[in-house]
Amino acid sequence: MSKDYSEDQLIEQPCMDIFQELTWETANVYEGETFGEHGTLGRDSEADVILRTRFIEAIKKLNPNLPKQAYDLAYESINSNDAHQEFSRHQL
């Protein structure tokens, strides 16, 4: 398949361009990503969609002064298989 018709060229790069126009932080880590807490994005593997460190930081801003356990539970809940199944069930 031609590189001009790759997922990267047709979907990922145009999306990254839009996100950059919206002043969102983007990172193309297709090659060279390292994993773990101190890795490129803090993911444990390519399967991680939600960035735990950034999620916890954001939820603390929205809900300050809660115990650490509440933030951890929020992450575990949104990242659980049940949450993924519920989301999939409601897609059009």
C-alpha positions in Angstrom: 0.0 0.0 0.0 1.3 3.5 -0.9 2.4 5.7 2.0 0.0 8.3 0.7 -2.9 6.1 1.7 -1.7 5.1 5.1 -3.6 5.6 8.3 -0.9 8.0 9.4 -1.3 10.2 6.3 -5.1 10.0 6.1 -6.1 10.2 9.7 -3.3 10.7 12.3 -1.5 13.6 10.7 -4.6 15.6 9.8 -5.9 15.1 13.3 -2.6 16.2 14.8 -2.7 19.3 12.6 -6.2 20.2 13.9 -5.2 19.6 17.5 -2.2 21.9 17.1 -4.4 24.6 15.6 -6.5 24.3 18.8 -3.2 24.7 20.8 -3.4 21.2 22.2 -0.2 19.5 23.0 0.5 16.7 20.5 3.2 14.0 20.3 4.0 11.7 17.5 5.5 8.7 19.2 5.0 6.1 16.5 8.7 5.3 16.6 10.9 5.5 19.6 8.3 5.6 22.5 9.6 4.3 25.8 7.1 2.9 28.3 6.8 3.1 32.1 6.2 5.8 34.6 9.2 7.9 33.3 8.6 6.9 29.6 7.8 9.3 26.8 4.1 9.6 27.7 4.0 7.6 30.9 2.1 4.7 29.4 2.8 1.1 30.4 2.1 -0.2 26.9 0.6 0.8 23.5 -2.7 -0.5 24.8 -3.0 2.4 27.3 -5.3 5.0 25.9 -5.8 7.2 29.0 -2.6 8.8 30.3 -2.8 8.1 34.0 -0.5 10.9 35.2 -2.3 13.5 33.2 -5.7 12.1 34.1 -5.0 12.3 37.8 -3.6 15.9 37.5 -6.8 17.0 35.6 -9.2 15.3 38.0 -7.4 16.9 41.0 -7.9 20.3 39.4 -11.6 19.6 39.0 -12.0 18.0 42.4 -9.4 19.3 44.8 -8.9 18.1 48.4 -10.1 14.5 47.9 -8.1 11.6 49.2 -5.7 9.9 46.8 -7.9 6.8 46.9 -10.7 8.8 45.2 -8.5 9.9 42.3 -7.2 6.3 41.9 -10.7 4.9 41.9 -11.8 7.5 39.3 -9.0 6.4 37.0 -9.6 2.7 37.6 -13.4 3.2 36.9 -13.0 5.1 33.6 -10.2 2.7 32.5 -12.1 -0.5 33.3 -13.4 -3.0 30.8 -16.9 -2.2 32.1 -16.5 1.4 31.1 -15.2 0.4 27.7 -18.2 -1.9 27.1 -20.7 0.7 28.3 -19.2 3.2 25.9 -19.2 0.8 23.0 -22.8 -0.1 23.7 -23.9 3.5 23.3 -22.1 4.2 20.0 -24.1 4.9 17.0 
